[in-house]
Amino acid sequence: NMGAIVRGFDVRAAAAEQIEAAGAQFLQVAFDEDGSGTGGYAKEMSPEWHAAARKMLTKQCTECDIIISTALIPNRKAPILVTKEMIALMGTGSVTVDLAAEAGGNIETTVKDEKITTKNGVVCIGYTNLPSRLPRTSSDLYANNITKFLLSIGPFTTKVKDEFVIDDKDEAVRPMLILDNGNLKWPMPKKESKVIAAGGGTTADLEAQEIIPLLPKTPWDIYKVRAMKSSMFVLLFLLIGSGLEPFLLWTFGLSLIIGYYSVFNVVPALHSPLMAVTNAISGMTAVGGFSLIGGGIIPYSTAQTLGALATTLSIINVVGGFLVTAKMLDMFRRADDPEEYPMMDLIPVCIALFGYAVSGILGTSALSPTLALLSGLCCIGGIAGLSTQSTARLGNTLGQAGVFLGLAVSLIRVDLPLIQLLQVFIYLIIGGSVGFAIANRVSPTELPQTVAAFHSLVGIAASLTAIGEFARIVHYAQDMTTSTAISLFLATWIGGITATGSMIAFGKLNGNISSAPLALKYRDPINITMAATSIGALLLFLIAKSMQFYALGFIALFFAAILSATLGLHVTASIGGGDVPVVITVLNSYSGWALCAEGFMLDSALLTIVGALIGSSGAILTHIMCVAMNRDIVHVILGGYGSVAKSPSAMSLEHGEHTEIDLDAAATMLKEAFSVVIVPGYGL
C-alpha cells in the first residue's frame, strides 16, 4: 500500500480475512447480516443494513481521499452505496473510481464512461474500459499470472528446485495440456467413478486408487455386439415359434414392432401416464380368469377359485389404472382448456357390441376375431395416443375402449351359464369398486407408487391364472403340449417376480421401507442360484408333464412361484430408491410378458397382442429412462449385478464435490434469476 492507510469494506463476512491479510483495515457495519451470495458475488441487503452502512460510510467519506467501489449483484443493477451527500463531505482533490459503472455504479455521482468533477472538487471516474486505458499494467498483471503458472508446473510438483517437468497428475496442469513432446494429450480422459470394496476405507485410500479411462469402442466391437444381440433374438424367436400356431407367432412379432415404434415418440413428460395406461391395459389378465370360472354363484373347485381371484384382482387394476392415468393427465389441464365429453366415446363401443350381438343372434358370421382385433387396435391406439399432450386423453379413452371390448367379447366367447355370469358380475362390481376407491383416495404425489401397487395385482393374477389352468387341465385329464407347459410355467414365474418386485417398489416410493439398496454380501450368487434353480424347476415340470406325474408338476410349479417371488423381492430390494422409477418400467414390461405367456397358454391372439405390446413398449421405455438418468439398464434390471456391496463406512465417504445451500441463498438465487428451469424427476 506504499505507506497509505487503506481501509476495506465488503458485505461478505469471508472478505474480512482477505482484506486484513493484504494489510488493510476491515470496516465493520454495526448490523449483523451476512451478504454472501452465490458464485462469490454479494446478495441484496436489507433496508436496515443499508441504513447502518450509510452511517458508517458517511463517516469514512470525511476521512478518505480515494474511494474505489466494486460492488455487483448478478443480474441486477449495482447498489448505490455512496450518495451525493457523502461525496459533498469529501475534500477538494479527492477521487472516486467506480468499477461498477457498467452496471449503474455504486457512487451516485458516477457518469458511465466519463470523468467529472463535482462542485466541491471531487473527481469521479466512471470509465468502463480501464484495462485498455492501462495496457501496460494489464499486460504486467496477465504476464505475472502466466509466469507464476509456468513456474508452478515444475518445482511445486516435482519438489526439485529449477527442474521443469510437466506432471500429468497435477490437477491444474493436466486439463490444459495439449501436446507433450509431440504426443497429443487433449482432451483429458474423463475420470470414471469406482465402487469401494466392502470393508470401508479412508478418503486417502479412495484417492489412491488408479482410475483406468475407458477406451472408445471400435467398429469391430460395435458390429460384434449387434450381431450377438441379433443372433440371440433369432434363436429366441425360433424357440418360441417351434411350438406356436403360425397366426400367434405373426401376431407376436407384429405387436413387438408396433410397441417398439409407439413408445419412442412419447414425450418424457408423459412417461408416467404411459406406465399407468399400459398397467391398466395389462389387466386383460381377467380374460384368463374368465376361462376358469365355474361352479354356481360361488366357485366349487381350486381352479375356479383361482380364476375368481384372478378376475377380481385384474378388474381392480383395470379400473384403478385408468383412473390414475386420468388423474395424471388432469395435472396438465389448464383453466382455459375446452370442455370435454368423454361419454360420447361410448357410442362407437356400443355400436360394435350391438353389431356383435346381432351377428350372433342371426348366426350370419362370427365376429369374435374381428372384435378381438378391434380391441387390440384400440390398445395400440391407447399407447400411441400418449405420445403428445394433445392426444393423451384420447389415448386413455382408446385404452379403456380396447379393454372393455376385449373383456366383453372374451366373456361372451366362454359361453357361461346365467348363474356363472352372475358370479362374474359380482367380481366385476367388487373389483371395480375397490379400484375406484383406491384411485380416488390417492393424492397426486402418490400416483407413481399407486401404479407400482397395481402392477403387483397383475403379477398375482397372471400366476393364479396359470396355476388354475394347470389344475383345470389335470382335473379334466386334458393333453398339454410342450409349448403350453412352457407358457404356463413362464406366466407363473414372471407373475411372481412382478408381484413381489412391485410391492417392494411401492414400499420404497411410499416410504414404508428404506430406499437404500439391500447390500447382501453374496447378493449376486444368491440371484444366480435362484435363476438357475428356476431353470431346473422348469425342466422338472416338463419331465412331470411327459410322465403325466402331475403331483410332481404341482410341486415344481409351486416351487417356481415361491422362488420367483423371492427373486423379485431380493432383486428389487437390492436397487436404490433413485432407480425405482426405472424399476417400475421394468416391472411394467414384465407384466406384459406374463400376459403374453398367458396368451400362448390359452391360444389367445388378443392376449398375445396386448402382452407383446406392453412387454416391448415397457422394455423400450426402460431403455429411454436409463439413458436419460445415466443408468446401466443391465445393472438396474439385475439388481446392481456386478457391483460390490458397500459397507456403511464406505458408503459414508463423499464422492465428488457438492454445493450446499440454505433457504436464504436459494431464495436470493430465485429472486435474482432472469429465468428458472424446473426439471421434474421421473417419479412424477
N, C-alpha and C positions, 0 to 999 in steps of 0.2 A: 504493500500500500504506500510505499515511498514516504513514510512518515505522516501520512494523513490519518485523521481519525475517521474510521469507516464504521458505519452502522448498517445493519441489515434487518430486513423485516419481511416476513412471509406468513401466510395464513396456515401453512402446513407445519405441524409441530416437528416433523422429521428434518425440516430445513434448519432448525436452530443449531444442531450439532455441526452441520456443514458450514454454516456462517461463522461459528466460533472457531472451527478448525482452520479457517482461512485468515484468522487474526482479527476478525471484526466483532463488533458488539451486537448481540441479537436484541432487537426491540420487542418487548412483550406487550400485547394488548391486555388490558385489565378486564378480560371477559373470557371465560373458559369455553372455547368451541374450536374443534379441530376442522381445518379447511381442506384436509386431504381428500382428493377426488380420485378418479380412475385414470390410469395411464400416466401417472406422475403429475397431472395437472391439478389445479385447485378447483374447489366447488364453490357454488354461490353461497355467500354467508348470510346470516340472519340480520334483520334491521338493528337488533340490539348490539350485535358485534360491530356493525358499521358505525354506530354511534360512539362506541368505545374507541374504535380505530381512529375516527376523526379527531377525537380529543387528543390522542397520542400523536398523530401526525401534525396536528396544528402546532403543538409544542416543538416538534422536530424542525418544522419549516422556519421557525425563528432562530434556529441554531445552525442549520446546514447551509452550505454554499452550492452543493451539487446534488441533484436528485435524479436517480436513474430508475425507471419503473419497467417491469416486465410481466405484470400480472395478466394472465389469459385464462379464459374458461372455454373448453371445447364447444364449438357450435353456438357460441353466444357472444354478444358484444362485450368488449373488455370493460370491467367495472371502473367507475370513476372513484379514485382513492384520494387524489389531491385536488381540492376545489380552488376556484379563483380567489376566494378569501384567504386561503392558505398561501397562495403564490404572492398575494399582496403583502404578506408578512416577511417575505424573503428580502435580503439585502440587494442593493444595486450591484449588477455584475454577476449575480448568481445564474446558474444554468440548470435547466431540466432537459433530460434526454428520455423521450417516451418510446421505448422499444415495442410497445403495444399499439403504436399509432395506426397500424394497418387494420386493426380490429376496433378502431374508435378511440383508443388511447385511455390511459389511466389518469392523465392530468387534464383538467378541464380546459386549460388554455392551449392545449396542443392543436395544431392545424396540420393535417396529414400532408406529408411531402414538402413541408415548408419550415423555415426558421423565422420566428417572430420575436419581437422584443416588447415586453409589456410596459405600461406607463411607469412602473417603478424600476425599470431597467433589468428585468429578469429575462434572459434569453431562453426561449422554449424551442427545442429541436424536435420535429416530428417526422424526420426522414424515414422512409421505409426501405431504402436501398443502401443501408450503411455498409454491407460487405463490399459493394462495388465502389463506394466512396473511400474505403480503406483497403485498397487492393494489397498493399504490402503487408499490412497487419493480418488480413485474411489469409494470404498465402503463407505467412510465417506460422500462423496457428495450425493450418492444414498440414504443412510440411512437418511441423513438430509431432502431430499425431501419427503421420505415416512413419516418421523416423522411429518413434517410440515403438510402433508396432513391429517394424523390421528388426529392431534390436531385441525385442521380446521373443522373437521366433527361436533364436539360438540359446543365448546364455540362460534365460529363465527356465527353459525346458530341459536343456542338457546338463545344467549346473556346472558347465565348463566355461570359464571366462574366455571371451574373444573367439569362441568357436561358433560358427554359423552352421546349424544343422536344422533342416526342416523336420519337425516332429509330427508324424501322422496322427498321434494321439492327442495333440493339442486341440481343444475344442474350438478355439478362436481361429486357428490357422487352417485346420483341415477343411472346413466348409468353403474357404476362399481359394483353396489350392486348385489350379487348373492344370499346370504342367510341372513335372519334376524330372529333370534330366531327360526330357523328351517323352516321358510317359504321361499319358492322359490320366488325370486324377479327378476330373469333374464329369458328371456330378458325383457328389459324395454318396456312397451306398447308404441306404436307409437302415437304421438300426431296427432289428427285429426283437420284439419282446420275448422273454424266455420265462417259462414257468419254473418256480423254485421247487426243488425236490422236498419230499417230506423230511421233517427234522429241523426245519427252520433255517436260521442263518441271520447274519447281520447285513446291514446295508453295504458294508465294505465287501462282503462276500458276493453280493449281487453285482456290484460294480466290477469285481474282478473276473466275472465270467466272460469268456470270449464270445463275441457275437459274430456269427458267420453270416454274411449277406447272402440273400437268395439270388441265384443266377437266373436270368430270363430264360423262358422256355424256348427251345429250338423248334423249327418247323417239324423236325422228325418227332419230337415229343408230342407236339400238338396233334399230328396225324395219327400217331400211335395210340394216344388216349381216345381219340374219336373212333378209330377202328375197333378198339376194345369195347367201348360202350355200345357201338352199333352191333357188334357180334353178340354181346350179352343180350341185347334186346331181341335179336333174331332167334337166338336159342330159346329165350323165354317165350316168344310168340309161337315157335314150333311146339314147345312143350304144352302150352295152353291149347293150341289148336288140334293137338293129336287126339283129344277126347271130346271135342265140342262139335255140335252141329255147325255146318258152314254159315248159316244165317246168324248164329250167335257170334261167331268169330268176326264176320263182317261188321256186325253192329258194334262189337267191342272196339275194333280198330278205328272205325269212323268216329266213334264217340271220343276216343283218345285224342284224335286230331282236332276235333271241334273244341274240346275242353282246353287244349293247348293254346289255340288261337284266340279263344274267348277271353282268357284271363290276362293275356299280355296287353290288352287295350284298356284294362281297368286302371283308373287314376288312383294314386296312393291314398287319397282321402276316403275312397270307398272300399278299401281293403277290408275293414272291419264289417261293414254291411254285407260285403260279398261273402265273408266267412259265415255270417249269420244266415243268409239266404240259402247257401249250399247246405248248411247244417239242417235247416228246416226241410229242404228237399230230401235229404238223406233219411228223413222219417218215413220214406216209402218202404222201410223195413216192415211196415204194417202189412204190406202185401203178403209177406211170408207168414205173418201171424194169421191172416185170413185163411190160408191153406190148412192151418192146423185146428181151426175152430170146429168144435163138435160137442156132443152131449145134448143137453136140453137148455134150460135157462142158465144153467151153470155147467162148466166142463166136468167130464167124468174121469178122464184119463190124465196121465202125466203130460203127454204130448199136447193135449187140448189145453191144459192149464198153462203150459209154457207158451202156447200160441196166444192165449188170452193176455198174459203178462206182456208179451212182445207187442201185441196190438195196442194196449193201453199206454205203454211207455213211448211207443212211436208217435201216437197221437199227441201226447204231451209235448214231444219235441216239435211236431209239425206246427201246432197252434202257437206254442210259446216262441218258436224260432221265427215265424213270420211276424209276430207282434214285436219281438225285439228288433227285427230288421226295420220295421216301420218306425219304431222309436228312434233308432239311429238316424234314419233319413229325416225324421222331423227336426233333428238338431240342425239341419241345413236349411230349414224353411225360413223365409223372410216374411216380414209383416205385409209386404205388398205383393206376395205371390198370389196368383189367381186361385179361385176356389176349385176344389177337386171333387169329382163324383165317381169314386171307385166302384160303387154299387152297379153302375152301368156296365162294368166289365163282366158282370154275371150273365148278361144276356147271351153272348155267344157261347158261354159254357152250358147254359140251359138248352140252347138250340142243339148243341152237339149231343147232350144226353137225351134230349127228346127224340132226335133223329135215330139214335141208337136203340131207344126203346121201341119206336115204331117199326124199325127194321126187324127187331127180334119178334114182335107180335105178328108181323106179316110173314116172317120167315123168308124174306126175299134175299137177304145176304147177311153174312156175318161181318159186322163192323167192329168187332173187338180188336183185331190187329190195327185197324185204322185209328180207332180212338187211342189205343196204346201208343201209336206213332205220334198222334197229335199231342198226347201228354208229354212224350219225350221232347217234342219240338218246343212246347211251352217251357219246359225246364231249361232247355238250351237258351231260349229267349230270356228267361229269368236271369241267368248268369250273364249273358251278353248285355242285357239291359243295365247292369250295374257298372258299365264301363264309363258312363258320363252322368253328371248330375241331372241333366235334362231328361234322361230315360231311366233313372234309377227307380223311381216309383212304379213306372210301367213294368220294369224288370221284376220287382217284388210281386206285382199283380200277376204277371205271367207265371212266375214260380208257383203262386197259390193255385192258379188255374190248372197248371200241369199236375200238381199233386192231387188236387180234387178230382180231376178226370181220371188219373191213374188209379186212385183208390176206389173210385166208383165203378170203373169198368172191371177192376180186379175182383171186387166184391160180387159183382153180378156174374162173373165167369165161374166163380167157385160154386154157384148154384146151391146156396144153403137153404134148408127148410126155414119156414117162418119163425119157428121158435129159436133157431140159432141166429137168424138175422136180428131178432130182438136182443139176443145176447151181445152181438157185435155192437148194436146201437148203444147198449149200456156202457160198453168200453169206450165208445166214441164220446159219449157225454162225459164220462168220468175223466178221460184223458184230456178232452178239450177244456173242461172246467179247471183242471189243475194247471194246464199250460197257460190258460188265460189269467189265472190268479197270480202265477209266478211272474209272468211278463209284466203285469200291471203294477206289481209292488216294487219292482227294482228301480233304482234311480239311474240317471244317465251314466254316472261314474261306475256303476255295477254291471253295465251291459256286457263288456268283454268277458268277465268271469261267468256271467249267465250263459253265454254261448258255450263256454267250456263245459259247464254243468250239463247242458243239453246234449253235448257230444257224448257224454258218458251214457246217456239213455239210449242213444243209437247203438253204441257198442254192446250194451247189455241185451238189447232187443235182437241184434244180429246173432249173438251167442245163444240166446234162448231159442230162437227160431231154428238154428242149425241143430242143436241138441234135440229139440222137439221133433224135427224132421227125421232124425235118425231113429228116435223112439217110435215114430209112426211107421217107418219102413220095417223095423224089427217086428212091431206088433202085427202088421199085415203080411209079414214074410215076403216082402217085395224084393225084387232084384235091384241091386245098386251097382252102377258102373264105376269104374275106377275114377273117371273124371268127376262124377257126382260125389264120390267119397272124399276126394282131394278138396273139392269146393266146399263140402260140408265141414271138413276139418279146418280149412283156412278161414271160413266165416266165423267159426268158434274162436280160433286163435287170434285173429285180427280184432274181433269184437272184444275179447278180454283185454288186450293191450289198450284199445281205445277207451274202454270203460274206466279202468283204474288210472291210466295216464291223464284222462280228462279230469278225474276227481282231484288228483294232485295239482294239476294246473289251476283248477278252480280255487283250491286251498291257498296256493301261493299268491294268486292275484287278489283274492278276497282278504288276505291277511290272517287266515286261520292257521296256517303253518308258516314256518320261516322261509323266506325267499332264498336263503343261502343254499348252495348246492350240497347235496349229501355226498361227502367225500370219503367213501369207504376205502380202506387200504387195497382191497382186492376187487375193486369195482369192475374193471374190465374182464378179469377171469370169471367173475360171477355172471356177467351178461353173456359172455361167450358160452359158458357152461349151460345156462338156461336155453340159449338159442339152439345149441347142439342137442340138448335133451328133447327139445320140441321136435326137431327133425326125427329123432329116434321114436318119439310118440307117434308121429305121422306114419313111419314105417310099420310100427306095431299095429296101428289102426288098419292099415292096408292089409297086413297079414291076417288080422282077425276077420276082416271082410272077406278075403279069399277063402278062408277056412270056415266062414259062417259061424265063427265063435264070437257071438255078439256081446257076451258078457265081458270078454277081453276088450272088445271095441268100445264099450261104455267106459271101462276103466281108462283106456288110452285117451278118450275124448274128454273125460272129466279132468284127467291129469293135465292135458294140454290147456284146458280152460284155466285151471288154477295156476299153471306155470306161466301162461301168457299174462294173466292178471298181475302176477308177481313181477314179471319182467317190465310191464308197463309202469307199475308203481316205482320200481327201482330206477329205471332209465329216466323217467320224468323228474323224480326227486333229485337225481344227480345233475340236473340242469339248473343254472342260476335264474333268479327272478327276472333278470334283464332279457333272457332269451325265451321267456314263457310265451310272449305273443307269437314267436315263430313256431314254438311247440304246438300251439293251438292250431295253426295251419297244417302242421304235420298230422295231428290227430284228425283234423277235418278230412285230409286226404285218406287216412286210414279208414274212416267211416265209409268213404266212397268205395274203397277196395273191398270192405266187408260186404257192402250192398251188392257189389259186382259179383263176388263169390256166391252170394245168395241167389243172384240171377242165374249163374251157371248151375247151381244146385237144383233150382226149380224150372230150368229151361225157359226163363222169362226174359224176353227181349227188352221189356220195359225196365226191369231192374238192372239189366246189363247196360242199357243206355245211360240211365241215371247214375249208376255206380261208377262206370268208367268216366263219365263226365265230371263227377265230383272228385274222384280219385286223381285224375290228371290235372284238373284245374287247381286242386289243393296243392299238388306237388309243384306246379309252376309258381303258384303264389308263394310257397315256401322258399323257392329259389330266389324270387324277386325280393322278398323281405330279407333274406340272408345277405344278398348283395347290398341292399340299402342300409342294413345295420352292421355291415362289415363282419359278418359271421360266416364260419365254415359250416356248410349245410350238413356234411357228414358228421362233423363234431357235435352239432346240435341234435341230429336225429339219433345218434348212438349214445347220447347222454355224456358227452365230453370224452368219448373214447380216444385213447392215445395220450391224453394229458395226465400228468402225475398229480395225485391228490395233494393239496396243500395242508400243512399243519397250521394251527392257529397262529404260531409265531411268524410263519412265512406270510400268511395272509394279512398280517398286521403291517407288513412293510409297505411303504408308499412307492408306487411305481410311476415314474414320470413326474411332471410338475402340474400342480393345480393352483388355482387362484381362489382364495376365499373372499367373500364379500358379505357385508352386513346389510341390514334393511335400509339404513340411511344412504349408503352408497348405491344400492340398487335403485332407490327412489330418485337419487340425483341423476343416475345414468338415464333413466326413463324420461325424466323431466328435460334433460338437455339434448336428448336424441332427436334428430330430424325425422327418422322413421324407425319403426320397431317391427321385426320379423318374428312371429311366433311359430315355432316348429313343434307340432304335437308329436308325441311318441306313437308307436304302433299299438299301444294298449287301448287307445280310444281314437 
